[in-house]
């Protein structure tokens, strides 16, 4: 059973992705052992999401792994050099908070923070700012201060609403694959992510639709908090749902509490289920190692061994009629498809334990490099944790329903929504 990849001109969005691949930093992606070390930044899908006051610069990166708990290690929310209002530093123990000016003299292209409980008693007594410093698995890093601010959220039904004392991070020094993003919007399951802090407003359901890689950067994706958007929910009857995995570590502040784990049963390539040991997909309740998470902040999908080896071998056997190409950075196997408009490739699907199946079009798991005339498998291997990244989610409406502990997905033309 085959799917096709069509030839198209290189877009700005593709150029950003290829720049990531050529970067020395990209070679470190996937070499993490636990979820807290996962690569955090994607150049493919950064969009102008409204609802913040004052308006930030035009791009944000989404990340479902964002959480403030010190154990989980990170949490990302928007930070902007244009924010000139007074922001208060949080006071976990109830002491009076001091003022912190967020004037933007330094770059605030990314924001992440550790929990306020890491403040020393002396810091709390002196009402000093609560600093953070965080390294991602791909060597991107950010330093700044944790702060509180009032956000204005645009509602689809009742105008707008102000939300006071939203916790976010002001990044003063940010290095790595941020590519000038205004910040990282935390959508994790932890109690202090942006999604969790605003849950009372939208009921615990949020969704997004990521435009495809061939789209111009002027075409934006859509993020909705809640389930009342008529355009995005017009095809709700087409959604397939699978359960989110809740581990025994629930409520302990660990990785299982932060990330969106799904119960994968197996992988199909070319219509056939691959021989992958069931323990490959099991989650450790302690540190969250193993298992599979869904994340929009990671570009490509990563599969733990031996799953990745089985997937790669299946494609190597199934792709026929195209010469192999060696030497492409990071990606393999690759094939010469010069002059071929529609490339025939084996189908790919993720099968979940509750019976749901996520079928992907070939454009979502093979990358066509133009004008080189080469296609490469857009899946990578890692040590223990598998991640379904944003490249595989392009042109899918993805719904996170925390209340019902489920994940929904349906194919969509995201540029038209």
C-alpha positions as CSV (number, residue, x, y, z in Angstrom):
1,X,0.0,0.0,0.0
2,X,1.5,3.3,-1.1
3,X,1.1,7.0,-0.6
4,X,2.5,9.9,-2.6
5,X,4.8,12.9,-2.1
6,X,4.3,15.7,-4.7
7,X,6.9,18.1,-6.0
8,X,6.6,21.7,-5.0
9,X,8.8,24.8,-4.9
10,X,10.7,25.5,-1.7
11,X,8.9,27.8,0.6
12,X,10.3,30.1,3.4
13,X,9.0,27.6,5.9
14,X,10.9,24.8,4.3
15,X,14.1,27.0,4.2
16,X,13.8,27.4,8.0
17,X,13.6,23.7,8.4
18,X,16.6,23.0,6.1
19,X,18.6,25.6,8.1
20,X,17.8,23.6,11.3
21,X,19.1,20.4,9.7
22,X,22.3,22.1,8.6
23,X,22.9,23.5,12.1
24,X,25.4,21.7,14.4
25,X,22.8,22.0,17.1
26,X,20.4,19.7,15.2
27,X,22.9,16.8,15.5
28,X,22.1,16.7,19.2
29,X,18.4,16.4,18.8
30,X,17.1,13.0,19.9
31,X,20.0,12.2,22.1
32,X,18.0,12.6,25.3
33,X,17.2,10.0,27.8
34,X,14.2,11.5,29.6
35,X,11.3,13.8,28.6
36,X,12.8,16.8,30.5
37,X,15.8,16.8,28.2
38,X,13.8,16.8,24.9
39,X,14.6,19.3,22.2
40,X,12.2,22.2,22.6
41,X,12.3,24.4,19.5
42,X,10.8,24.1,16.1
43,X,11.4,26.5,13.2
44,X,8.5,25.1,11.1
45,X,5.4,26.3,12.8
46,X,5.6,29.7,14.5
47,X,2.5,31.8,14.2
48,X,0.8,35.0,15.2
49,X,-1.6,34.0,18.0
50,X,-3.8,36.8,19.3
51,X,-5.1,37.5,22.8
52,X,-2.1,39.0,24.6
53,X,-1.9,42.5,25.9
54,X,0.1,44.4,24.8
55,X,0.5,42.7,21.4
56,X,3.7,40.7,21.1
57,X,6.0,40.4,18.1
58,X,4.4,38.1,15.5
59,X,5.7,34.6,16.2
60,X,5.3,32.1,19.0
61,X,6.4,28.5,19.3
62,X,4.0,26.0,20.9
63,X,5.2,23.4,23.3
64,X,3.1,20.8,25.1
65,X,5.9,19.9,27.4
66,X,5.8,23.2,29.3
67,X,5.5,23.0,33.0
68,X,6.9,25.0,35.9
69,X,7.5,22.3,38.4
70,X,11.2,22.0,39.4
71,X,11.0,18.2,39.0
72,X,9.8,18.5,35.3
73,X,12.4,21.2,34.7
74,X,10.7,23.6,32.4
75,X,7.8,25.7,31.4
76,X,7.4,28.1,28.5
77,X,5.2,31.1,28.1
78,X,5.3,34.3,25.9
79,X,7.8,37.0,26.7
80,X,8.1,40.1,24.6
81,X,10.6,43.0,24.4
82,X,7.6,45.3,23.9
83,X,6.1,44.5,27.3
84,X,6.6,47.7,29.3
85,X,4.1,47.2,32.1
86,X,5.0,46.6,35.7
87,X,5.4,42.8,36.3
88,X,5.5,41.5,39.8
89,X,7.8,38.7,40.9
90,X,5.8,35.8,42.3
91,X,5.9,35.0,46.0
92,X,5.2,31.3,46.6
93,X,4.9,31.7,50.4
94,X,2.6,34.7,50.3
95,X,5.1,37.5,51.1
96,X,4.7,40.8,49.3
97,X,6.0,40.7,45.8
98,X,8.5,43.3,44.5
99,X,8.2,45.1,41.2
100,X,10.2,43.9,38.1
101,X,10.5,46.0,35.0
102,X,10.3,44.0,31.8
103,X,11.7,46.7,29.5
104,X,13.1,44.5,26.8
105,X,16.6,46.0,26.7
106,X,17.9,42.4,26.1
107,X,16.5,39.8,23.7
108,X,13.4,38.0,24.8
109,X,13.1,35.5,22.0
110,X,12.3,32.6,24.2
111,X,10.9,32.1,27.7
112,X,11.2,29.3,30.2
113,X,11.3,29.0,33.9
114,X,11.7,26.8,36.9
115,X,9.3,26.7,39.8
116,X,9.0,29.5,42.3
117,X,9.7,27.0,45.1
118,X,13.3,27.1,44.1
119,X,13.6,30.6,45.5
120,X,15.8,30.7,48.6
121,X,14.3,31.9,51.9
122,X,16.6,34.9,51.8
123,X,15.4,35.8,48.3
124,X,11.8,35.7,49.4
125,X,12.5,37.8,52.5
126,X,14.3,40.4,50.4
127,X,11.6,40.3,47.7
128,X,14.2,39.7,45.0
129,X,13.3,38.5,41.5
130,X,13.0,34.8,40.9
131,X,15.6,33.9,38.2
132,X,15.6,30.8,36.0
133,X,18.3,29.2,33.8
134,X,17.5,26.2,31.5
135,X,19.3,24.1,28.9
136,X,17.3,22.1,26.4
137,X,18.5,18.8,25.0
138,X,19.5,20.4,21.7
139,X,21.8,22.9,23.6
140,X,19.4,25.8,23.2
141,X,19.3,27.7,26.5
142,X,17.5,30.6,28.1
143,X,18.1,32.8,31.2
144,X,15.6,35.3,32.7
145,X,13.2,36.0,35.5
146,X,9.9,34.6,36.5
147,X,7.1,37.2,36.7
148,X,3.4,37.8,37.0
149,X,1.3,39.8,34.5
150,X,-2.3,40.5,33.5
151,X,-3.2,39.0,30.2
152,X,-6.2,39.8,28.1
153,X,-7.8,36.8,26.3
154,X,-10.0,37.2,23.3
155,X,-13.1,35.0,23.7
156,X,-15.2,33.7,20.7
157,X,-18.5,34.2,22.5
158,X,-18.1,36.9,25.2
159,X,-15.6,39.4,23.9
160,X,-12.4,39.5,25.9
161,X,-11.5,38.9,29.5
162,X,-8.6,40.0,31.6
163,X,-6.7,37.3,33.7
164,X,-4.6,38.7,36.5
165,X,-1.3,37.2,37.8
166,X,-0.5,34.9,35.0
167,X,2.9,33.4,35.6
168,X,5.3,33.7,32.7
169,X,9.0,34.1,32.1
170,X,11.0,37.1,30.8
171,X,13.9,35.7,28.9
172,X,16.9,38.1,29.0
173,X,19.5,35.9,27.4
174,X,18.4,33.2,24.8
175,X,20.6,31.2,22.6
176,X,20.0,28.4,20.1
177,X,17.3,27.5,17.6
178,X,14.8,30.2,18.6
179,X,15.1,32.0,15.3
180,X,13.7,35.2,16.7
181,X,10.5,33.8,18.1
182,X,8.7,36.1,20.6
183,X,8.5,33.2,23.0
184,X,7.3,29.7,23.8
185,X,3.6,29.2,24.6
186,X,3.4,26.5,27.3
187,X,0.5,24.0,26.8
188,X,1.6,21.2,29.1
189,X,-0.6,19.3,31.6
190,X,1.2,20.8,34.6
191,X,-0.7,23.2,36.8
192,X,1.3,26.3,35.9
193,X,1.4,26.0,32.1
194,X,-0.5,28.7,30.1
195,X,-3.2,26.2,29.2
196,X,-3.7,25.1,32.8
197,X,-3.7,28.6,34.2
198,X,-6.5,29.7,31.9
199,X,-8.4,26.4,32.1
200,X,-11.3,27.9,34.0
201,X,-12.0,30.2,31.0
202,X,-12.2,27.5,28.3
203,X,-13.0,24.3,30.0
204,X,-9.9,22.3,29.5
205,X,-10.1,21.7,25.7
206,X,-7.6,23.3,23.3
207,X,-6.7,22.5,19.7
208,X,-4.6,23.7,16.9
209,X,-4.2,23.1,13.1
210,X,-0.7,23.5,11.7
211,X,-0.4,24.6,8.1
212,X,1.7,22.5,5.8
213,X,5.4,23.0,5.2
214,X,4.8,24.4,1.7
215,X,2.8,27.3,3.0
216,X,4.2,30.8,2.9
217,X,5.2,32.3,6.3
218,X,2.3,34.8,5.8
219,X,-0.1,31.9,6.2
220,X,-0.7,31.3,9.9
221,X,-1.8,28.3,11.9
222,X,-4.8,28.4,14.2
223,X,-4.8,27.8,18.0
224,X,-8.1,27.8,19.9
225,X,-8.6,27.4,23.7
226,X,-12.0,25.8,24.1
227,X,-14.3,23.9,21.7
228,X,-16.6,26.8,20.5
229,X,-14.8,27.9,17.3
230,X,-17.2,27.2,14.5
231,X,-14.6,26.9,11.7
232,X,-12.2,24.7,13.5
233,X,-14.9,22.5,15.0
234,X,-16.9,22.2,11.8
235,X,-15.4,18.9,11.0
236,X,-15.6,17.7,14.6
237,X,-17.5,14.6,13.5
238,X,-14.4,13.4,11.6
239,X,-12.2,13.5,14.7
240,X,-10.7,10.2,15.9
241,X,-9.9,10.0,19.6
242,X,-7.4,8.0,21.6
243,X,-7.0,8.1,25.4
244,X,-4.3,10.0,27.1
245,X,-2.2,7.9,29.4
246,X,-2.3,8.8,33.1
247,X,0.5,7.2,35.1
248,X,0.7,6.3,38.7
249,X,2.9,9.4,39.2
250,X,-0.1,11.6,38.7
251,X,0.0,14.5,41.0
252,X,3.7,14.0,42.0
253,X,5.0,16.7,39.7
254,X,6.9,14.3,37.4
255,X,7.0,13.8,33.7
256,X,3.9,11.7,33.5
257,X,2.0,14.7,35.0
258,X,3.4,17.2,32.5
259,X,3.4,15.5,29.0
260,X,0.7,14.2,26.8
261,X,1.3,10.5,26.7
262,X,-0.6,8.3,24.3
263,X,-0.9,4.5,24.4
264,X,0.8,3.3,21.3
265,X,0.2,-0.4,20.4
266,X,2.3,-0.6,17.2
267,X,3.4,0.9,13.9
268,X,2.2,0.0,10.4
269,X,4.3,0.5,7.3
270,X,2.9,-0.4,3.9
271,X,-0.3,-1.8,5.6
272,X,1.6,-4.3,7.7
273,X,2.1,-4.2,11.5
274,X,5.8,-4.2,12.4
275,X,7.3,-6.6,14.9
276,X,8.1,-4.3,17.8
277,X,8.2,-5.5,21.4
278,X,5.3,-4.2,23.5
279,X,7.6,-3.0,26.3
280,X,8.9,-0.4,23.8
281,X,5.7,1.6,24.3
282,X,5.5,1.3,28.1
283,X,5.8,4.4,30.4
284,X,7.9,4.4,33.5
285,X,5.6,5.9,36.2
286,X,8.6,7.5,38.0
287,X,10.6,9.5,35.5
288,X,8.3,9.3,32.5
289,X,10.9,7.5,30.4
290,X,9.6,5.2,27.7
291,X,6.2,5.5,26.2
292,X,5.1,8.1,23.6
293,X,4.2,11.8,23.9
294,X,2.5,14.1,21.4
295,X,4.3,17.5,21.2
296,X,4.1,20.4,18.8
297,X,7.4,21.8,20.1
298,X,9.5,19.1,18.6
299,X,10.0,19.2,14.8
300,X,10.3,15.6,13.7
301,X,9.0,12.5,15.3
302,X,11.4,10.3,17.3
303,X,10.9,6.6,17.9
304,X,12.8,4.6,20.6
305,X,14.8,1.6,19.7
306,X,14.0,-1.0,18.6
307,X,10.9,0.7,17.1
308,X,13.0,3.1,15.0
309,X,15.2,0.4,13.5
310,X,12.1,-1.6,12.5
311,X,10.5,1.4,10.9
312,X,13.6,2.3,9.0
313,X,14.2,-1.2,7.7
314,X,10.5,-1.5,6.6
315,X,10.9,1.7,4.5
316,X,14.2,0.5,3.1
317,X,12.5,-2.7,1.9
318,X,9.3,-1.0,0.8
319,X,10.7,1.9,-1.2
320,X,11.4,0.7,-4.7
321,X,12.6,2.2,-8.0
322,X,14.5,5.2,-6.6
323,X,18.3,5.3,-6.2
324,X,19.6,5.7,-2.6
325,X,21.3,9.1,-1.8
326,X,23.9,9.3,1.0
327,X,25.3,12.3,2.9
328,X,22.1,14.3,3.7
329,X,22.5,15.8,7.2
330,X,20.6,14.0,9.9
331,X,18.0,12.3,7.7
332,X,18.2,8.7,6.3
333,X,17.3,6.8,4.1
334,X,17.1,9.3,1.2
335,X,16.3,8.7,-2.4
336,X,16.9,10.4,-5.8
337,X,13.5,11.3,-7.3
338,X,14.6,14.0,-9.8
339,X,11.9,14.5,-12.4
340,X,9.3,12.5,-10.6
341,X,6.2,14.6,-9.8
342,X,4.4,12.0,-7.6
343,X,6.7,9.8,-5.6
344,X,5.2,6.4,-4.5
345,X,6.1,5.5,-1.0
346,X,4.8,3.0,1.6
347,X,2.0,4.1,3.9
348,X,2.7,4.9,7.5
349,X,0.3,4.7,10.5
350,X,0.5,4.7,14.3
351,X,-1.9,2.2,16.0
352,X,-3.1,2.9,19.5
353,X,-4.1,0.4,22.2
354,X,-7.7,1.4,22.2
355,X,-8.2,0.8,18.5
356,X,-7.6,4.3,17.1
357,X,-5.3,4.6,14.1
358,X,-3.5,7.7,13.0
359,X,-2.9,7.5,9.2
360,X,-0.4,10.0,7.9
361,X,0.0,11.3,4.3
362,X,3.4,10.7,2.8
363,X,4.2,14.4,3.0
364,X,4.1,14.1,6.8
365,X,6.8,11.4,7.1
366,X,8.9,12.0,4.0
367,X,10.6,15.3,3.2
368,X,11.1,16.4,-0.4
369,X,14.2,18.5,-0.8
370,X,14.0,20.8,-3.8
371,X,15.8,21.7,-6.1
372,X,17.9,18.8,-5.1
373,X,15.3,16.2,-6.1
374,X,15.7,14.1,-3.0
375,X,13.2,12.6,-0.6
376,X,14.2,11.6,3.0
377,X,12.5,9.7,5.8
378,X,11.4,12.4,8.3
379,X,11.6,10.1,11.4
380,X,14.5,9.8,13.8
381,X,15.7,7.4,16.5
382,X,16.2,8.0,20.2
383,X,17.0,6.1,23.4
384,X,13.8,5.6,25.3
385,X,11.1,8.2,24.8
386,X,9.1,8.3,21.5
387,X,7.7,11.7,20.4
388,X,5.1,12.5,17.7
389,X,6.4,15.9,16.5
390,X,4.9,18.8,14.6
391,X,6.1,17.7,11.1
392,X,3.9,14.7,11.3
393,X,1.0,16.9,12.6
394,X,0.9,19.3,9.6
395,X,-2.6,19.6,8.1
396,X,-4.2,17.8,11.0
397,X,-6.7,19.3,13.5
398,X,-5.3,18.1,16.9
399,X,-7.5,18.4,20.0
400,X,-6.3,18.1,23.6
401,X,-9.2,17.3,25.9
402,X,-7.9,17.3,29.4
403,X,-11.3,16.9,31.0
404,X,-12.0,13.6,29.2
405,X,-8.3,12.7,29.1
406,X,-8.2,12.1,25.3
407,X,-6.5,13.3,22.2
408,X,-8.4,13.9,18.9
409,X,-7.1,14.2,15.4
410,X,-8.6,14.6,11.9
411,X,-7.1,15.6,8.5
412,X,-7.8,19.2,7.6
413,X,-6.6,21.9,5.2
414,X,-5.3,24.2,8.0
415,X,-4.6,27.2,5.7
416,X,-8.3,27.5,4.9
417,X,-9.4,27.6,8.6
